[in-house]
Amino acid sequence: MMRPVAILCGPAPFACVIAVAAALFATAVRAEPMANLAPGNFVKIIRDYDADTDQFINAPPKGEADACFQITAITDQGVQMVLVAGLYHPWWSDAPILPGATDTWSNSPGYLENRPDAAPLDLIRQIFLGVDGCPAA
């Protein structure tokens, strides 16, 4: 999802061209995270998916930005992860989920309804970004 970029140019047109290029590059990078899904890799949630509008939101859901996971296993239908660091407090949980918890992530029913031809792990690749590691818990 591309967002409009507003840049005000003054008397230095070269600086304006550089600013426009930098803004467009930053937007493109955020638009296609495609996490490298492999056992042992670390990932963080960087986007959310709204099934009602079939749109990605370029920010993690509230309560999920600090969570850092390590991938422990991958199948055609899901990615098993362990929460390594940070608190994970999704909307459906009454309390934050603490490091050490494991879960399997897959395409959501709403994603599959909107995108019936999606690859099995497509949503996961869209909302997670690979990171070098997780901060110490």
N, C-alpha and C positions, 0 to 999 in steps of 0.2 A: 504494500500500500504506500504510494508516494504521497507526501504531504507538500502543500504549496510552500515555497521558500520566498521570503521577502527580504531583499537586500537593497539598501539605499546606496547609490553611487554618488560620490561627490566629484571633485575636480581631478581625482586620480583614477582614470578608467582602468589602468592595468591592475590596480589593487582590487577593483570591482570584479574583474574577470577571474582573478585568483579566488576571491571570496565566493563567487558563484560556483566555480569548479569544486572548491572544498565542500560547500553545502550539498551539492549534488552527489559527490562521492560519499559523504557521511550518510545521506539518505539511502543510497544504494546499498551500502554496507549493512545498515540496520534492516533493510528490507529482505535480505536473504541470509539468515544466520546458518542454516543447515549444519547442525551439530554433527561432528564426527562420532558416530555411534560405534564404539568398540569397547569390549570389556576392559576395565582398568582406567578408562578415560573419565575425566571430571567434567561436569556440566553444570550450568546455572540457567534458570528460567529468565529469558529476556523479553518474551512477548506473551501475549494472551490471544486467545481466539474467541470471537463472539459468534456463536452459531446462529443467532437470530438475524445478524446482518451479513454473515459469511465473510467477516473481515478480521484481519489481524490488527492488534493494538500493539504499538511498539513500546510497550512497557510491561513488566511482569505484573500479575495480579496483586492486589493489596495483600500483604502478609507473606509474600513468596519471594521477594527480591533478595533476601539474605541467605536463602537456602542454597547449599552447594552439595551436589550429589556425585557419587561415583557409580559408574555402570558396572554391574556384576555379571549380567548375562543378557543375551539377545536371542529372541526367536523371531519367526516371521510375523508374529502377532503382538509382540510386546518387548519392552526394554525393562529389565529388572534393575533397580537402583537402590542404593543405600544412602540415606541422608548423612553426610560426613560432617558438615558444619553449618551453623546458622539455624535460625528457627524457621520452620515451615508451618504457616498458619493459613491453610486454605479456607475458603468461605464456608465449606461444609463441616469444618471441625470446630468443636466448642473450645478447644485448647490448642496451643501450639504443639506441633509434632517435633520431638527432640531428635538430635543426632543418634544414629544407630537404627532408626526405623527403616524398614525396607518396603518397597512397593513396586508394582509392575505398571508401567505406563503404556498406553496404546492410543490409537485414534479414538476420539470420543464418538458416541452415537450421532450427535449433531453434526460433527465434521463429516462423517460417512454419509449422512443423509444429504448434505449439501454437495458433497464430492464423492459420489459412489465409485468412481474409478481411481480414487486415491491409492497410492502405494500403502502397504500395511503400516509402515512407521512414518508416514509423511508428516503428520501433525507433530510428532516428537521432534523430527528434524527441523521443523519450522519454529518451535517455541524455545528450544534449548540452544545454547552456545557452548562449545567446548572451551574449557579454561585450563591453564597450566596446572592448577591444583586448587585445593580448598584451604582457607585459613585454618590454623589450628583451632580445634574446638575448645 
